Amino acid sequence: MDPSALNNPQLQQLINQEKERAMANEMIAKLTSACWDKCITGTPGSKFSSSESSCLSNCAHRYMDMSMMIVKRFQSMQ
Amino acid sequence: MDAFSSSSSSSSSSQMSTEDFMDQLKVQLAQAYAEEFMETVRGKCFDKCITKPGSSLSGGEGSCISRCVDRYVEATGIISKSLFSASMKN
């Protein structure tokens, strides 16, 4: 491939789009792994119990709350 | 760019069009994502289902693995939905 193609706006757009997708994927994968360990304590059943699914969703929301708190905490230290 | 040029389609020249390159990039990325996800699921389900490895995979272990894979995929959906709805609120 011609190296000047790297300046192609279509390719640039794809790269930026993929960068964002990679970041989102990584975040989802990391949180799913952490919340799975916290919420799914027994052997996986054929259906999530309501407490398991609400634990998973709470887990993700609390992680977001926590990261905001951490940002604020660091900001107040400056 | 080796990984991308190897399977280029037909044409006699080794030059690849940007479109072909982008298509291959998408395929390779999708494969990489799938591979990484499978690796995570393998780890999680091995921990959950193969607690005492025997001389062969038992029926109980097999069905645990199927359920575990399904639940992990479902959990990924729940987490991404929660993240998405949380970021909408802010």
N, CA and C atoms of all chains as a GROMACS GRO file, in nm:
protein
  504
    1MET      N    1   0.083  -0.121   0.000
    1MET     CA    2   0.000   0.000   0.000
    1MET      C    3   0.087   0.126   0.000
    2ASP      N    4   0.045   0.223  -0.073
    2ASP     CA    5   0.114   0.352  -0.083
    2ASP      C    6   0.109   0.423   0.053
    3PRO      N    7   0.224   0.460   0.109
    3PRO     CA    8   0.226   0.519   0.243
    3PRO      C    9   0.142   0.647   0.253
    4SER      N   10   0.128   0.719   0.143
    4SER     CA   11   0.049   0.842   0.147
    4SER      C   12  -0.098   0.813   0.176
    5ALA      N   13  -0.138   0.686   0.159
    5ALA     CA   14  -0.276   0.648   0.190
    5ALA      C   15  -0.307   0.668   0.337
    6LEU      N   16  -0.202   0.672   0.420
    6LEU     CA   17  -0.224   0.694   0.562
    6LEU      C   18  -0.284   0.831   0.590
    7ASN      N   19  -0.268   0.921   0.494
    7ASN     CA   20  -0.330   1.053   0.510
    7ASN      C   21  -0.472   1.057   0.456
    8ASN      N   22  -0.513   0.945   0.401
    8ASN     CA   23  -0.648   0.938   0.348
    8ASN      C   24  -0.750   0.965   0.459
    9PRO      N   25  -0.838   1.064   0.439
    9PRO     CA   26  -0.934   1.098   0.546
    9PRO      C   27  -1.026   0.982   0.585
   10GLN      N   28  -1.058   0.898   0.487
   10GLN     CA   29  -1.143   0.781   0.518
   10GLN      C   30  -1.074   0.688   0.617
   11LEU      N   31  -0.944   0.666   0.591
   11LEU     CA   32  -0.866   0.579   0.678
   11LEU      C   33  -0.849   0.642   0.816
   12GLN      N   34  -0.824   0.772   0.817
   12GLN     CA   35  -0.811   0.844   0.944
   12GLN      C   36  -0.938   0.830   1.026
   13GLN      N   37  -1.051   0.842   0.958
   13GLN     CA   38  -1.179   0.833   1.027
   13GLN      C   39  -1.198   0.694   1.086
   14LEU      N   40  -1.162   0.594   1.007
   14LEU     CA   41  -1.174   0.455   1.055
   14LEU      C   42  -1.087   0.434   1.178
   15ILE      N   43  -0.964   0.487   1.172
   15ILE     CA   44  -0.871   0.470   1.283
   15ILE      C   45  -0.925   0.536   1.410
   16ASN      N   46  -0.975   0.657   1.396
   16ASN     CA   47  -1.030   0.726   1.514
   16ASN      C   48  -1.151   0.654   1.571
   17GLN      N   49  -1.235   0.605   1.481
   17GLN     CA   50  -1.353   0.531   1.522
   17GLN      C   51  -1.311   0.403   1.596
   18GLU      N   52  -1.211   0.337   1.543
   18GLU     CA   53  -1.165   0.212   1.604
   18GLU      C   54  -1.096   0.236   1.738
   19LYS      N   55  -1.030   0.352   1.749
   19LYS     CA   56  -0.967   0.387   1.877
   19LYS      C   57  -1.072   0.399   1.985
   20GLU      N   58  -1.181   0.468   1.951
   20GLU     CA   59  -1.290   0.484   2.048
   20GLU      C   60  -1.353   0.352   2.082
   21ARG      N   61  -1.374   0.270   1.980
   21ARG     CA   62  -1.434   0.140   2.003
   21ARG      C   63  -1.344   0.055   2.094
   22ALA      N   64  -1.213   0.063   2.070
   22ALA     CA   65  -1.119  -0.014   2.150
   22ALA      C   66  -1.124   0.029   2.296
   23MET      N   67  -1.134   0.161   2.317
   23MET     CA   68  -1.141   0.212   2.455
   23MET      C   69  -1.267   0.165   2.524
   24ALA      N   70  -1.380   0.174   2.454
   24ALA     CA   71  -1.507   0.130   2.512
   24ALA      C   72  -1.504  -0.020   2.540
   25ASN      N   73  -1.454  -0.096   2.443
   25ASN     CA   74  -1.445  -0.242   2.461
   25ASN      C   75  -1.361  -0.278   2.582
   26GLU      N   76  -1.251  -0.209   2.599
   26GLU     CA   77  -1.160  -0.239   2.707
   26GLU      C   78  -1.226  -0.213   2.842
   27MET      N   79  -1.296  -0.100   2.848
   27MET     CA   80  -1.367  -0.062   2.970
   27MET      C   81  -1.474  -0.166   3.004
   28ILE      N   82  -1.553  -0.205   2.904
   28ILE     CA   83  -1.660  -0.303   2.926
   28ILE      C   84  -1.600  -0.437   2.969
   29ALA      N   85  -1.491  -0.476   2.903
   29ALA     CA   86  -1.430  -0.605   2.937
   29ALA      C   87  -1.377  -0.605   3.079
   30LYS      N   88  -1.312  -0.495   3.116
   30LYS     CA   89  -1.253  -0.485   3.250
   30LYS      C   90  -1.361  -0.488   3.358
   31LEU      N   91  -1.467  -0.409   3.336
   31LEU     CA   92  -1.576  -0.404   3.434
   31LEU      C   93  -1.652  -0.535   3.441
   32THR      N   94  -1.676  -0.598   3.325
   32THR     CA   95  -1.748  -0.725   3.327
   32THR      C   96  -1.670  -0.828   3.408
   33SER      N   97  -1.539  -0.830   3.386
   33SER     CA   98  -1.456  -0.925   3.460
   33SER      C   99  -1.461  -0.899   3.610
   34ALA      N  100  -1.445  -0.773   3.650
   34ALA     CA  101  -1.446  -0.739   3.793
   34ALA      C  102  -1.583  -0.766   3.855
   35CYS      N  103  -1.690  -0.727   3.786
   35CYS     CA  104  -1.824  -0.742   3.842
   35CYS      C  105  -1.869  -0.888   3.843
   36TRP      N  106  -1.824  -0.963   3.745
   36TRP     CA  107  -1.852  -1.108   3.742
   36TRP      C  108  -1.794  -1.172   3.869
   37ASP      N  109  -1.670  -1.138   3.899
   37ASP     CA  110  -1.605  -1.195   4.018
   37ASP      C  111  -1.679  -1.156   4.146
   38LYS      N  112  -1.728  -1.033   4.152
   38LYS     CA  113  -1.797  -0.988   4.272
   38LYS      C  114  -1.939  -1.043   4.284
   39CYS      N  115  -2.009  -1.053   4.171
   39CYS     CA  116  -2.154  -1.081   4.177
   39CYS      C  117  -2.190  -1.227   4.154
   40ILE      N  118  -2.113  -1.298   4.074
   40ILE     CA  119  -2.148  -1.437   4.043
   40ILE      C  120  -2.062  -1.528   4.130
   41THR      N  121  -2.114  -1.553   4.249
   41THR     CA  122  -2.031  -1.624   4.347
   41THR      C  123  -2.045  -1.776   4.334
   42GLY      N  124  -2.164  -1.823   4.294
   42GLY     CA  125  -2.184  -1.968   4.281
   42GLY      C  126  -2.154  -2.016   4.140
   43THR      N  127  -2.198  -2.141   4.110
   43THR     CA  128  -2.184  -2.188   3.971
   43THR      C  129  -2.292  -2.121   3.887
   44PRO      N  130  -2.257  -2.084   3.762
   44PRO     CA  131  -2.352  -2.013   3.677
   44PRO      C  132  -2.476  -2.098   3.650
   45GLY      N  133  -2.595  -2.041   3.666
   45GLY     CA  134  -2.718  -2.112   3.640
   45GLY      C  135  -2.765  -2.091   3.497
   46SER      N  136  -2.883  -2.146   3.466
   46SER     CA  137  -2.933  -2.133   3.330
   46SER      C  138  -2.996  -1.995   3.308
   47LYS      N  139  -3.005  -1.918   3.416
   47LYS     CA  140  -3.061  -1.784   3.409
   47LYS      C  141  -3.000  -1.706   3.525
   48PHE      N  142  -2.976  -1.576   3.508
   48PHE     CA  143  -2.928  -1.498   3.621
   48PHE      C  144  -3.043  -1.480   3.720
   49SER      N  145  -3.015  -1.488   3.849
   49SER     CA  146  -3.118  -1.454   3.947
   49SER      C  147  -3.132  -1.303   3.944
   50SER      N  148  -3.244  -1.252   3.999
   50SER     CA  149  -3.262  -1.107   3.993
   50SER      C  150  -3.155  -1.038   4.075
   51SER      N  151  -3.108  -1.104   4.183
   51SER     CA  152  -3.005  -1.037   4.262
   51SER      C  153  -2.872  -1.036   4.186
   52GLU      N  154  -2.846  -1.140   4.108
   52GLU     CA  155  -2.722  -1.138   4.030
   52GLU      C  156  -2.726  -1.027   3.924
   53SER      N  157  -2.839  -1.017   3.852
   53SER     CA  158  -2.839  -0.914   3.748
   53SER      C  159  -2.841  -0.774   3.805
   54SER      N  160  -2.910  -0.754   3.920
   54SER     CA  161  -2.904  -0.618   3.974
   54SER      C  162  -2.766  -0.589   4.033
   55CYS      N  163  -2.702  -0.692   4.086
   55CYS     CA  164  -2.565  -0.672   4.135
   55CYS      C  165  -2.473  -0.627   4.021
   56LEU      N  166  -2.486  -0.692   3.904
   56LEU     CA  167  -2.402  -0.656   3.790
   56LEU      C  168  -2.426  -0.511   3.748
   57SER      N  169  -2.554  -0.474   3.742
   57SER     CA  170  -2.582  -0.338   3.697
   57SER      C  171  -2.541  -0.234   3.803
   58ASN      N  172  -2.566  -0.266   3.931
   58ASN     CA  173  -2.518  -0.177   4.038
   58ASN      C  174  -2.366  -0.164   4.035
   59CYS      N  175  -2.302  -0.276   4.010
   59CYS     CA  176  -2.156  -0.279   4.009
   59CYS      C  177  -2.100  -0.179   3.907
   60ALA      N  178  -2.159  -0.179   3.787
   60ALA     CA  179  -2.113  -0.087   3.683
   60ALA      C  180  -2.141   0.058   3.723
   61HIS      N  181  -2.262   0.083   3.777
   61HIS     CA  182  -2.295   0.220   3.816
   61HIS      C  183  -2.207   0.270   3.930
   62ARG      N  184  -2.182   0.183   4.028
   62ARG     CA  185  -2.099   0.226   4.141
   62ARG      C  186  -1.955   0.252   4.096
   63TYR      N  187  -1.911   0.176   3.997
   63TYR     CA  188  -1.775   0.200   3.946
   63TYR      C  189  -1.766   0.341   3.887
   64MET      N  190  -1.870   0.380   3.814
   64MET     CA  191  -1.872   0.514   3.756
   64MET      C  192  -1.872   0.620   3.866
   65ASP      N  193  -1.957   0.599   3.970
   65ASP     CA  194  -1.961   0.693   4.082
   65ASP      C  195  -1.824   0.705   4.145
   66MET      N  196  -1.763   0.586   4.166
   66MET     CA  197  -1.633   0.586   4.230
   66MET      C  198  -1.530   0.661   4.146
   67SER      N  199  -1.531   0.640   4.016
   67SER     CA  200  -1.426   0.708   3.939
   67SER      C  201  -1.445   0.858   3.941
   68MET      N  202  -1.570   0.903   3.947
   68MET     CA  203  -1.592   1.048   3.959
   68MET      C  204  -1.542   1.100   4.094
   69MET      N  205  -1.569   1.023   4.198
   69MET     CA  206  -1.524   1.064   4.331
   69MET      C  207  -1.372   1.074   4.337
   70ILE      N  208  -1.307   0.978   4.272
   70ILE     CA  209  -1.160   0.977   4.274
   70ILE      C  210  -1.106   1.099   4.201
   71VAL      N  211  -1.166   1.131   4.087
   71VAL     CA  212  -1.123   1.249   4.012
   71VAL      C  213  -1.137   1.374   4.100
   72LYS      N  214  -1.255   1.386   4.166
   72LYS     CA  215  -1.279   1.503   4.251
   72LYS      C  216  -1.180   1.510   4.366
   73ARG      N  217  -1.153   1.393   4.423
   73ARG     CA  218  -1.059   1.386   4.535
   73ARG      C  219  -0.922   1.437   4.494
   74PHE      N  220  -0.878   1.393   4.376
   74PHE     CA  221  -0.747   1.438   4.328
   74PHE      C  222  -0.747   1.587   4.296
   75GLN      N  223  -0.859   1.632   4.241
   75GLN     CA  224  -0.868   1.775   4.208
   75GLN      C  225  -0.857   1.859   4.334
   76SER      N  226  -0.921   1.812   4.444
   76SER     CA  227  -0.919   1.890   4.568
   76SER      C  228  -0.781   1.889   4.634
   77MET      N  229  -0.694   1.801   4.590
   77MET     CA  230  -0.560   1.794   4.649
   77MET      C  231  -0.466   1.898   4.590
   78GLN      N  232  -0.508   1.958   4.478
   78GLN     CA  233  -0.416   2.051   4.412
   78GLN      C  234  -0.427   2.193   4.467
   79MET      N  235   0.334  -0.431   0.772
   79MET     CA  236   0.205  -0.452   0.706
   79MET      C  237   0.192  -0.595   0.656
   80ASP      N  238   0.285  -0.682   0.697
   80ASP     CA  239   0.282  -0.820   0.650
   80ASP      C  240   0.147  -0.888   0.670
   81ALA      N  241   0.096  -0.872   0.790
   81ALA     CA  242  -0.029  -0.940   0.825
   81ALA      C  243  -0.142  -0.901   0.731
   82PHE      N  244  -0.130  -0.782   0.674
   82PHE     CA  245  -0.240  -0.733   0.592
   82PHE      C  246  -0.220  -0.764   0.444
   83SER      N  247  -0.094  -0.781   0.404
   83SER     CA  248  -0.070  -0.801   0.261
   83SER      C  249  -0.083  -0.947   0.220
   84SER      N  250  -0.066  -1.039   0.316
   84SER     CA  251  -0.059  -1.181   0.283
   84SER      C  252  -0.182  -1.231   0.206
   85SER      N  253  -0.300  -1.195   0.253
   85SER     CA  254  -0.419  -1.255   0.192
   85SER      C  255  -0.488  -1.160   0.094
   86SER      N  256  -0.412  -1.064   0.040
   86SER     CA  257  -0.476  -0.968  -0.051
   86SER      C  258  -0.536  -1.040  -0.170
   87SER      N  259  -0.648  -0.991  -0.214
   87SER     CA  260  -0.725  -1.066  -0.313
   87SER      C  261  -0.670  -1.049  -0.454
   88SER      N  262  -0.658  -1.154  -0.521
   88SER     CA  263  -0.623  -1.171  -0.662
   88SER      C  264  -0.515  -1.079  -0.718
   89SER      N  265  -0.546  -0.954  -0.747
   89SER     CA  266  -0.472  -0.864  -0.836
   89SER      C  267  -0.322  -0.892  -0.848
   90SER      N  268  -0.269  -0.868  -0.967
   90SER     CA  269  -0.131  -0.904  -0.997
   90SER      C  270  -0.032  -0.815  -0.923
   91SER      N  271  -0.066  -0.688  -0.903
   91SER     CA  272   0.026  -0.600  -0.834
   91SER      C  273   0.017  -0.623  -0.684
   92SER      N  274   0.126  -0.589  -0.613
   92SER     CA  275   0.125  -0.608  -0.467
   92SER      C  276   0.062  -0.486  -0.400
   93GLN      N  277   0.036  -0.382  -0.478
   93GLN     CA  278  -0.025  -0.261  -0.426
   93GLN      C  279  -0.169  -0.289  -0.384
   94MET      N  280  -0.206  -0.244  -0.263
   94MET     CA  281  -0.341  -0.270  -0.216
   94MET      C  282  -0.414  -0.136  -0.210
   95SER      N  283  -0.539  -0.137  -0.250
   95SER     CA  284  -0.614  -0.012  -0.243
   95SER      C  285  -0.647   0.018  -0.097
   96THR      N  286  -0.673   0.145  -0.067
   96THR     CA  287  -0.708   0.183   0.069
   96THR      C  288  -0.834   0.110   0.114
   97GLU      N  289  -0.927   0.090   0.023
   97GLU     CA  290  -1.051   0.020   0.059
   97GLU      C  291  -1.022  -0.123   0.102
   98ASP      N  292  -0.938  -0.192   0.024
   98ASP     CA  293  -0.903  -0.330   0.060
   98ASP      C  294  -0.834  -0.332   0.196
   99PHE      N  295  -0.747  -0.236   0.214
   99PHE     CA  296  -0.673  -0.229   0.340
   99PHE      C  297  -0.769  -0.208   0.456
  100MET      N  298  -0.865  -0.119   0.439
  100MET     CA  299  -0.960  -0.091   0.547
  100MET      C  300  -1.048  -0.212   0.576
  101ASP      N  301  -1.086  -0.282   0.470
  101ASP     CA  302  -1.168  -0.402   0.490
  101ASP      C  303  -1.091  -0.506   0.570
  102GLN      N  304  -0.964  -0.523   0.533
  102GLN     CA  305  -0.884  -0.622   0.604
  102GLN      C  306  -0.860  -0.582   0.747
  103LEU      N  307  -0.841  -0.452   0.766
  103LEU     CA  308  -0.820  -0.400   0.902
  103LEU      C  309  -0.941  -0.432   0.989
  104LYS      N  310  -1.060  -0.413   0.935
  104LYS     CA  311  -1.183  -0.440   1.012
  104LYS      C  312  -1.193  -0.588   1.047
  105VAL      N  313  -1.162  -0.674   0.950
  105VAL     CA  314  -1.169  -0.818   0.975
  105VAL      C  315  -1.070  -0.858   1.084
  106GLN      N  316  -0.947  -0.805   1.070
  106GLN     CA  317  -0.845  -0.841   1.168
  106GLN      C  318  -0.880  -0.791   1.308
  107LEU      N  319  -0.936  -0.671   1.316
  107LEU     CA  320  -0.975  -0.617   1.446
  107LEU      C  321  -1.086  -0.700   1.507
  108ALA      N  322  -1.185  -0.737   1.425
  108ALA     CA  323  -1.296  -0.818   1.477
  108ALA      C  324  -1.243  -0.951   1.529
  109GLN      N  325  -1.149  -1.011   1.456
  109GLN     CA  326  -1.090  -1.138   1.501
  109GLN      C  327  -1.016  -1.120   1.632
  110ALA      N  328  -0.942  -1.009   1.642
  110ALA     CA  329  -0.865  -0.985   1.765
  110ALA      C  330  -0.959  -0.965   1.884
  111TYR      N  331  -1.069  -0.891   1.863
  111TYR     CA  332  -1.165  -0.871   1.973
  111TYR      C  333  -1.226  -1.005   2.015
  112ALA      N  334  -1.264  -1.085   1.917
  112ALA     CA  335  -1.328  -1.214   1.947
  112ALA      C  336  -1.230  -1.304   2.022
  113GLU      N  337  -1.107  -1.305   1.978
  113GLU     CA  338  -1.005  -1.390   2.041
  113GLU      C  339  -0.983  -1.348   2.186
  114GLU      N  340  -0.975  -1.219   2.208
  114GLU     CA  341  -0.952  -1.168   2.343
  114GLU      C  342  -1.070  -1.201   2.434
  115PHE      N  343  -1.190  -1.186   2.380
  115PHE     CA  344  -1.310  -1.215   2.459
  115PHE      C  345  -1.313  -1.364   2.495
  116MET      N  346  -1.283  -1.450   2.397
  116MET     CA  347  -1.283  -1.594   2.424
  116MET      C  348  -1.181  -1.630   2.530
  117GLU      N  349  -1.067  -1.565   2.525
  117GLU     CA  350  -0.963  -1.594   2.624
  117GLU      C  351  -1.012  -1.558   2.765
  118THR      N  352  -1.083  -1.446   2.777
  118THR     CA  353  -1.138  -1.408   2.907
  118THR      C  354  -1.240  -1.512   2.954
  119VAL      N  355  -1.331  -1.550   2.863
  119VAL     CA  356  -1.435  -1.646   2.899
  119VAL      C  357  -1.374  -1.780   2.940
  120ARG      N  358  -1.271  -1.822   2.867
  120ARG     CA  359  -1.202  -1.946   2.903
  120ARG      C  360  -1.154  -1.941   3.047
  121GLY      N  361  -1.089  -1.831   3.082
  121GLY     CA  362  -1.036  -1.816   3.217
  121GLY      C  363  -1.145  -1.819   3.322
  122LYS      N  364  -1.253  -1.740   3.297
  122LYS     CA  365  -1.362  -1.731   3.395
  122LYS      C  366  -1.430  -1.865   3.413
  123CYS      N  367  -1.460  -1.933   3.302
  123CYS     CA  368  -1.537  -2.056   3.311
  123CYS      C  369  -1.451  -2.172   3.361
  124PHE      N  370  -1.324  -2.167   3.334
  124PHE     CA  371  -1.236  -2.269   3.389
  124PHE      C  372  -1.237  -2.259   3.542
  125ASP      N  373  -1.228  -2.136   3.592
  125ASP     CA  374  -1.232  -2.115   3.737
  125ASP      C  375  -1.364  -2.165   3.798
  126LYS      N  376  -1.475  -2.135   3.729
  126LYS     CA  377  -1.607  -2.169   3.783
  126LYS      C  378  -1.639  -2.318   3.771
  127CYS      N  379  -1.605  -2.375   3.656
  127CYS     CA  380  -1.661  -2.508   3.624
  127CYS      C  381  -1.563  -2.624   3.644
  128ILE      N  382  -1.435  -2.601   3.625
  128ILE     CA  383  -1.339  -2.711   3.640
  128ILE      C  384  -1.269  -2.692   3.775
  129THR      N  385  -1.342  -2.725   3.880
  129THR     CA  386  -1.287  -2.698   4.012
  129THR      C  387  -1.189  -2.807   4.055
  130LYS      N  388  -1.216  -2.931   4.010
  130LYS     CA  389  -1.124  -3.044   4.040
  130LYS      C  390  -1.106  -3.124   3.913
  131PRO      N  391  -1.004  -3.091   3.834
  131PRO     CA  392  -0.989  -3.157   3.703
  131PRO      C  393  -0.978  -3.310   3.717
  132GLY      N  394  -1.067  -3.381   3.649
  132GLY     CA  395  -1.063  -3.528   3.652
  132GLY      C  396  -0.997  -3.581   3.526
  133SER      N  397  -1.011  -3.712   3.504
  133SER     CA  398  -0.943  -3.774   3.390
  133SER      C  399  -1.012  -3.739   3.258
  134SER      N  400  -1.136  -3.694   3.264
  134SER     CA  401  -1.202  -3.642   3.143
  134SER      C  402  -1.304  -3.537   3.185
  135LEU      N  403  -1.355  -3.464   3.085
  135LEU     CA  404  -1.454  -3.360   3.115
  135LEU      C  405  -1.587  -3.429   3.147
  136SER      N  406  -1.642  -3.407   3.264
  136SER     CA  407  -1.769  -3.473   3.299
  136SER      C  408  -1.887  -3.400   3.236
  137GLY      N  409  -2.002  -3.469   3.231
  137GLY     CA  410  -2.122  -3.408   3.176
  137GLY      C  411  -2.161  -3.283   3.254
  138GLY      N  412  -2.146  -3.290   3.385
  138GLY     CA  413  -2.179  -3.175   3.469
  138GLY      C  414  -2.090  -3.057   3.437
  139GLU      N  415  -1.963  -3.084   3.415
  139GLU     CA  416  -1.870  -2.976   3.381
  139GLU      C  417  -1.906  -2.916   3.245
  140GLY      N  418  -1.940  -3.005   3.151
  140GLY     CA  419  -1.979  -2.959   3.018
  140GLY      C  420  -2.098  -2.865   3.022
  141SER      N  421  -2.200  -2.904   3.101
  141SER     CA  422  -2.318  -2.816   3.102
  141SER      C  423  -2.289  -2.689   3.180
  142CYS      N  424  -2.203  -2.697   3.281
  142CYS     CA  425  -2.162  -2.575   3.352
  142CYS      C  426  -2.093  -2.480   3.255
  143ILE      N  427  -2.007  -2.534   3.169
  143ILE     CA  428  -1.935  -2.450   3.073
  143ILE      C  429  -2.033  -2.381   2.978
  144SER      N  430  -2.130  -2.456   2.927
  144SER     CA  431  -2.228  -2.392   2.837
  144SER      C  432  -2.302  -2.279   2.907
  145ARG      N  433  -2.346  -2.306   3.029
  145ARG     CA  434  -2.420  -2.203   3.103
  145ARG      C  435  -2.329  -2.084   3.132
  146CYS      N  436  -2.206  -2.114   3.170
  146CYS     CA  437  -2.110  -2.009   3.204
  146CYS      C  438  -2.085  -1.916   3.084
  147VAL      N  439  -2.067  -1.975   2.966
  147VAL     CA  440  -2.043  -1.893   2.846
  147VAL      C  441  -2.165  -1.804   2.819
  148ASP      N  442  -2.285  -1.864   2.826
  148ASP     CA  443  -2.406  -1.786   2.803
  148ASP      C  444  -2.419  -1.672   2.904
  149ARG      N  445  -2.394  -1.702   3.031
  149ARG     CA  446  -2.406  -1.600   3.136
  149ARG      C  447  -2.301  -1.490   3.117
  150TYR      N  448  -2.181  -1.529   3.075
  150TYR     CA  449  -2.076  -1.427   3.061
  150TYR      C  450  -2.111  -1.330   2.948
  151VAL      N  451  -2.166  -1.386   2.841
  151VAL     CA  452  -2.209  -1.299   2.730
  151VAL      C  453  -2.321  -1.207   2.779
  152GLU      N  454  -2.414  -1.264   2.856
  152GLU     CA  455  -2.524  -1.183   2.910
  152GLU      C  456  -2.471  -1.075   3.004
  153ALA      N  457  -2.376  -1.112   3.090
  153ALA     CA  458  -2.319  -1.015   3.185
  153ALA      C  459  -2.253  -0.900   3.109
  154THR      N  460  -2.184  -0.931   3.000
  154THR     CA  461  -2.120  -0.827   2.919
  154THR      C  462  -2.225  -0.729   2.867
  155GLY      N  463  -2.340  -0.783   2.826
  155GLY     CA  464  -2.450  -0.698   2.779
  155GLY      C  465  -2.504  -0.609   2.890
  156ILE      N  466  -2.522  -0.667   3.010
  156ILE     CA  467  -2.575  -0.589   3.123
  156ILE      C  468  -2.479  -0.476   3.157
  157ILE      N  469  -2.351  -0.506   3.162
  157ILE     CA  470  -2.251  -0.403   3.196
  157ILE      C  471  -2.248  -0.294   3.091
  158SER      N  472  -2.249  -0.332   2.963
  158SER     CA  473  -2.236  -0.226   2.863
  158SER      C  474  -2.363  -0.141   2.860
  159LYS      N  475  -2.479  -0.202   2.886
  159LYS     CA  476  -2.602  -0.124   2.894
  159LYS      C  477  -2.595  -0.026   3.012
  160SER      N  478  -2.546  -0.074   3.127
  160SER     CA  479  -2.537   0.012   3.245
  160SER      C  480  -2.442   0.128   3.221
  161LEU      N  481  -2.328   0.099   3.160
  161LEU     CA  482  -2.231   0.205   3.132
  161LEU      C  483  -2.290   0.309   3.039
  162PHE      N  484  -2.359   0.258   2.938
  162PHE     CA  485  -2.416   0.348   2.839
  162PHE      C  486  -2.523   0.437   2.900
  163SER      N  487  -2.612   0.378   2.981
  163SER     CA  488  -2.718   0.458   3.042
  163SER      C  489  -2.661   0.557   3.144
  164ALA      N  490  -2.551   0.518   3.211
  164ALA     CA  491  -2.489   0.610   3.307
  164ALA      C  492  -2.425   0.728   3.235
  165SER      N  493  -2.362   0.704   3.123
  165SER     CA  494  -2.296   0.814   3.053
  165SER      C  495  -2.397   0.905   2.986
  166MET      N  496  -2.517   0.854   2.961
  166MET     CA  497  -2.623   0.938   2.904
  166MET      C  498  -2.671   1.041   3.006
  167LYS      N  499  -2.676   0.995   3.134
  167LYS     CA  500  -2.727   1.082   3.240
  167LYS      C  501  -2.635   1.201   3.266
  168ASN      N  502  -2.505   1.180   3.249
  168ASN     CA  503  -2.408   1.286   3.281
  168ASN      C  504  -2.390   1.386   3.166
   0.00000   0.00000   0.00000
